[in-house]
Amino acid sequence: MFKKIEHIGVAVKNIKDSLHIFQDIMGMECSGIEEVEEQKVKTACLPIGESKIELLESTSPEGTIAKYIEKRGEGIHHIALEVDDLNAVLTDLKKKGVELIDREPRYGVGGTKIAFLHPKSTNGVLIELCEHKA
């Protein structure tokens, strides 16, 4: 069902400042910056091994990331797991009683299909499921 940790999402106030830390100080390379308008977020991806760190900056004060930072501060926002068939996984998890934030997949970074599981069902951890284009 789950293939690997796809990425760890980190909520940041400013991607440029955070990239300075990850690139200039830690020596990681950014593979790209993308804005996802419907989620009111700008992302920067930093590959590391088979996974990546995804920096998330809100593009709106009403965005999910802005609200998260206001309440909890900058830091780890979610863990993303890669799956082959997101629709099938969502159906299976729903049958098992997992509370879904997204009942249907939506658009994510790089054209992925994504859906989130509610932290109430996953020991307080926000889990994102990702399916890459075939």
C-alpha positions, 0 to 999 in steps of 0.5 A: 500500500505505502511505497516510501516516505515521499517528503517531509513538509516543513512550514516556513515564513519565508522560503528564501530565508529557509533556502539559505539554511538548507542550501548555503549552510547544509549544502542541499540543492533545491530542485525547484520552486512551485506555487500551488494557487488552489492551496495558497502555498509556494513550495521548494523541494530539496531532494535527499536520498529517495525522499525530499524536504518540501518547504511550504510558504503561505501565499495568503494570510488565510492559507493553511500554512499561514494559520499553522505557523500562527498557531504552532510556529515554523516546523514540520507540518506533515509527512507524505507517503507515496502510494500507487493507487490513491483512490484505492488507498483512500477507499481502504482507509475509509473502510478501516475507520480512518478520518479523511480530510480529502475524500477525493484526490486533489492537485499537488506539487509537480502534478501529483494527486494528493489527499490528507488524513486527519491527525485524529486518526494518525496519532496526531501526525498530519499524513499526506498521501501522494500518487505520481503521474504514471 
